[in-house]
Structure formats: C-alpha cells, structure tokens
Amino acid sequence: MVKIILWLLAIWVALSLVGAVVKGLFWLAIVGGVLFLGTAAYGAIKSSGRKGINGPR
C-alpha cells in the first residue's frame, strides 16, 4: 500500500512539473498539485490509523 502511494505521489509531482514547465498547460500543474495533496492526505490518514492496531512487539 505504501509503495502505491509513493508511486502516485511521484506521478503527481511529475504532472505538476510538466504542467508548470509547458506554457499554456498551467491547469495541469493545478490538477497535479491537487492530486498530490489528496494522495498525501490519504496516505497520512491510512498510515496514522494503522499505528495503534498492531502495537509494539
């Protein structure tokens, strides 16, 4: 699950950079930024919820 989230974050960063570099595609940077923040928030919520379940070993 963590690997998928990291891959998605990398893709969103790439989309943001491509959108920022290519003139006339500023909307792509916005979409990439929104998707990056959404994925990061989802990953943070999922990872924080799993800490208490397993407990120390």
DSSP file (Angstrom, degrees, kcal/mol; ACC not computed):
  #  RESIDUE AA STRUCTURE BP1 BP2  ACC     N-H-->O    O-->H-N    N-H-->O    O-->H-N    TCO  KAPPA ALPHA  PHI   PSI    X-CA   Y-CA   Z-CA
    1    1 A M     >        0   0    0      0, 0.0     4,-2.0     0, 0.0     5,-0.2   0.000 360.0 360.0 360.0 -41.2    0.0    0.0    0.0
    2    2 A V  H  >  +     0   0    0      1,-0.2     4,-2.5     2,-0.2     5,-0.2   0.890 360.0  53.7 -65.9 -38.7    2.8    2.4    0.9
    3    3 A K  H  > S+     0   0    0      1,-0.2     4,-2.4     2,-0.2    -1,-0.2   0.897 107.7  50.5 -63.3 -39.6    4.6    1.7   -2.4
    4    4 A I  H  > S+     0   0    0      2,-0.2     4,-2.6     1,-0.2    -1,-0.2   0.925 110.9  48.7 -63.3 -43.9    1.4    2.5   -4.4
    5    5 A I  H  X S+     0   0    0     -4,-2.0     4,-2.6     1,-0.2    -2,-0.2   0.911 111.3  49.8 -63.6 -42.2    1.0    5.8   -2.5
    6    6 A L  H  X S+     0   0    0     -4,-2.5     4,-2.2     2,-0.2    -1,-0.2   0.903 111.1  49.3 -64.4 -40.0    4.7    6.7   -3.1
    7    7 A W  H  X S+     0   0    0     -4,-2.4     4,-2.4     2,-0.2    -2,-0.2   0.925 111.4  49.3 -63.4 -43.8    4.3    5.9   -6.9
    8    8 A L  H  X S+     0   0    0     -4,-2.6     4,-2.6     1,-0.2    -2,-0.2   0.911 109.9  51.1 -62.2 -41.8    1.2    8.1   -7.0
    9    9 A L  H  X S+     0   0    0     -4,-2.6     4,-2.2     1,-0.2    -1,-0.2   0.905 110.1  49.9 -61.9 -40.4    2.9   10.9   -5.3
   10   10 A A  H  X S+     0   0    0     -4,-2.2     4,-2.2     2,-0.2    -2,-0.2   0.898 111.1  49.2 -64.8 -40.2    5.8   10.7   -7.8
   11   11 A I  H  X S+     0   0    0     -4,-2.4     4,-2.6     2,-0.2    -2,-0.2   0.913 110.8  49.6 -65.4 -41.9    3.4   10.7  -10.7
   12   12 A W  H  X S+     0   0    0     -4,-2.6     4,-2.3     2,-0.2    -2,-0.2   0.890 110.4  50.2 -66.8 -37.1    1.6   13.8   -9.3
   13   13 A V  H  X S+     0   0    0     -4,-2.2     4,-2.5     2,-0.2    -1,-0.2   0.924 110.9  49.7 -64.2 -42.7    4.8   15.6   -8.8
   14   14 A A  H  X S+     0   0    0     -4,-2.2     4,-2.7     1,-0.2     5,-0.2   0.920 111.0  49.1 -62.0 -43.8    5.8   14.8  -12.4
   15   15 A L  H  X S+     0   0    0     -4,-2.6     4,-2.5     1,-0.2    -1,-0.2   0.897 110.9  50.8 -62.1 -39.7    2.5   16.0  -13.7
   16   16 A S  H  X S+     0   0    0     -4,-2.3     4,-2.1     2,-0.2    -2,-0.2   0.922 112.0  46.3 -63.9 -44.1    2.9   19.2  -11.7
   17   17 A L  H  X S+     0   0    0     -4,-2.5     4,-2.3     2,-0.2     5,-0.2   0.919 113.2  48.4 -66.7 -43.0    6.3   19.9  -13.0
   18   18 A V  H  X S+     0   0    0     -4,-2.7     4,-2.6     1,-0.2    -2,-0.2   0.922 112.7  49.4 -62.3 -42.8    5.3   19.2  -16.6
   19   19 A G  H  < S+     0   0    0     -4,-2.5     6,-0.3    -5,-0.2    10,-0.3   0.860 112.6  46.9 -64.2 -35.9    2.3   21.4  -16.2
   20   20 A A  H  < S+     0   0    0     -4,-2.1    -1,-0.2    -5,-0.2    -2,-0.2   0.845 115.8  45.2 -74.7 -33.4    4.4   24.2  -14.8
   21   21 A V  H  < S+     0   0    0     -4,-2.3     2,-0.5    -5,-0.2    -2,-0.2   0.911  98.6  74.5 -77.7 -43.5    7.1   23.9  -17.5
   22   22 A V  S >< S-     0   0    0     -4,-2.6     3,-1.6    -5,-0.2     2,-0.1  -0.592  85.7-128.3 -78.7 120.3    4.9   23.7  -20.5
   23   23 A K  T 3  S+     0   0    0     -2,-0.5    -2,-0.1     1,-0.2    -1,-0.1  -0.437  91.5  24.7 -69.1 137.6    3.4   27.1  -21.3
   24   24 A G  T 3  S+     0   0    0     -2,-0.1    -1,-0.2    -4,-0.1     3,-0.2   0.352 102.5  86.2  90.9  -5.5   -0.3   27.1  -21.7
   25   25 A L    X>  +     0   0    0     -3,-1.6     3,-1.2    -6,-0.3     4,-0.9  -0.182  41.3 130.6-117.3  40.1   -0.8   24.0  -19.6
   26   26 A F  H 3>  +     0   0    0      1,-0.3     4,-1.7     2,-0.2     3,-0.5   0.823  67.1  65.8 -61.3 -31.0   -1.0   25.7  -16.2
   27   27 A W  H 3> S+     0   0    0      1,-0.2     4,-2.7    -3,-0.2    -1,-0.3   0.822  94.0  59.5 -61.3 -30.6   -4.1   23.7  -15.4
   28   28 A L  H <> S+     0   0    0     -3,-1.2     4,-2.6     1,-0.2    -1,-0.2   0.876 103.3  50.9 -66.6 -36.5   -2.1   20.5  -15.5
   29   29 A A  H  X S+     0   0    0     -4,-0.9     4,-2.3    -3,-0.5    -1,-0.2   0.890 110.9  49.2 -65.5 -39.0    0.1   21.9  -12.6
   30   30 A I  H  X S+     0   0    0     -4,-1.7     4,-2.5     2,-0.2    -2,-0.2   0.939 112.7  46.4 -64.9 -47.2   -3.1   22.7  -10.7
   31   31 A V  H  X S+     0   0    0     -4,-2.7     4,-2.6     1,-0.2     5,-0.2   0.924 113.4  49.4 -62.1 -44.7   -4.5   19.2  -11.2
   32   32 A G  H  X S+     0   0    0     -4,-2.6     4,-2.4     1,-0.2    -1,-0.2   0.901 111.5  49.2 -61.2 -41.7   -1.2   17.6  -10.3
   33   33 A G  H  X S+     0   0    0     -4,-2.3     4,-2.4     2,-0.2    -1,-0.2   0.905 112.0  47.6 -64.6 -42.2   -0.9   19.7   -7.1
   34   34 A V  H  X S+     0   0    0     -4,-2.5     4,-2.4     2,-0.2    -2,-0.2   0.923 113.8  47.1 -65.2 -44.0   -4.5   18.9   -6.1
   35   35 A L  H  X S+     0   0    0     -4,-2.6     4,-2.6     2,-0.2     5,-0.2   0.882 111.0  52.8 -65.6 -37.7   -3.9   15.2   -6.7
   36   36 A F  H  X S+     0   0    0     -4,-2.4     4,-2.6    -5,-0.2    -2,-0.2   0.944 111.5  45.2 -61.2 -48.2   -0.6   15.3   -4.8
   37   37 A L  H  X S+     0   0    0     -4,-2.4     4,-2.4     1,-0.2    -2,-0.2   0.897 113.5  50.2 -64.1 -39.9   -2.2   16.8   -1.8
   38   38 A G  H  X S+     0   0    0     -4,-2.4     4,-2.3     2,-0.2    -1,-0.2   0.920 112.9  45.6 -63.9 -44.0   -5.1   14.4   -1.9
   39   39 A T  H  X S+     0   0    0     -4,-2.6     4,-2.6     2,-0.2    -2,-0.2   0.900 112.8  50.4 -66.9 -40.7   -2.9   11.4   -2.2
   40   40 A A  H  X S+     0   0    0     -4,-2.6     4,-2.3    -5,-0.2    -2,-0.2   0.905 111.7  48.2 -63.8 -41.2   -0.6   12.7    0.6
   41   41 A A  H  X S+     0   0    0     -4,-2.4     4,-2.4     2,-0.2    -2,-0.2   0.915 111.9  49.5 -65.2 -42.7   -3.6   13.2    2.9
   42   42 A Y  H  X S+     0   0    0     -4,-2.3     4,-2.6     1,-0.2    -2,-0.2   0.923 112.0  48.2 -61.9 -45.0   -5.0    9.8    2.1
   43   43 A G  H  X S+     0   0    0     -4,-2.6     4,-2.5     1,-0.2     5,-0.2   0.888 111.5  50.1 -63.4 -39.2   -1.6    8.2    2.9
   44   44 A A  H  X S+     0   0    0     -4,-2.3     4,-2.1     2,-0.2    -1,-0.2   0.901 112.2  47.4 -66.5 -40.5   -1.3   10.1    6.1
   45   45 A I  H  X S+     0   0    0     -4,-2.4     4,-1.6     2,-0.2    -2,-0.2   0.929 114.6  45.9 -66.5 -44.8   -4.7    9.1    7.2
   46   46 A K  H  X S+     0   0    0     -4,-2.6     4,-0.9     1,-0.2    -2,-0.2   0.907 114.8  46.7 -65.7 -41.8   -4.2    5.4    6.4
   47   47 A S  H  X S+     0   0    0     -4,-2.5     4,-0.7     1,-0.2     3,-0.3   0.865 111.4  50.8 -71.9 -34.1   -0.7    5.3    8.0
   48   48 A S  H  X S+     0   0    0     -4,-2.1     4,-0.5     1,-0.2     3,-0.4   0.827 107.5  54.6 -72.2 -29.1   -1.8    7.0   11.2
   49   49 A G  H  < S+     0   0    0     -4,-1.6     4,-0.3     1,-0.2    -1,-0.2   0.730 105.4  53.0 -74.2 -21.7   -4.8    4.6   11.6
   50   50 A R  H  X S+     0   0    0     -4,-0.9     4,-1.2    -3,-0.3     3,-0.2   0.635  89.4  77.7 -89.8 -14.2   -2.6    1.6   11.4
   51   51 A K  H  X S+     0   0    0     -4,-0.7     4,-1.2    -3,-0.4    -1,-0.2   0.927  98.4  41.2 -62.5 -46.5   -0.1    2.6   14.2
   52   52 A G  H  < S+     0   0    0     -4,-0.5    -1,-0.2     1,-0.2    -2,-0.1   0.678 105.4  65.7 -78.7 -16.8   -2.4    1.7   17.1
   53   53 A I  H  4 S+     0   0    0     -4,-0.3    -1,-0.2    -3,-0.2    -2,-0.2   0.944 107.8  34.6 -72.8 -47.9   -3.7   -1.5   15.6
   54   54 A N  H  < S-     0   0    0     -4,-1.2    -2,-0.2    -3,-0.1    -1,-0.1   0.890  90.7-169.3 -77.7 -39.8   -0.6   -3.6   15.6
   55   55 A G     <  -     0   0    0     -4,-1.2     2,-0.1     2,-0.0    -2,-0.1   0.042  39.0 -41.3  71.2 173.8    1.0   -2.2   18.7
   56   56 A P              0   0    0      0, 0.0    -4,-0.0     0, 0.0     0, 0.0  -0.377 360.0 360.0 -72.9 151.9    4.6   -2.9   19.9
   57   57 A R              0   0    0     -2,-0.1    -2,-0.0     0, 0.0    -3,-0.0   0.359 360.0 360.0-120.8 360.0    6.1   -6.4   19.5
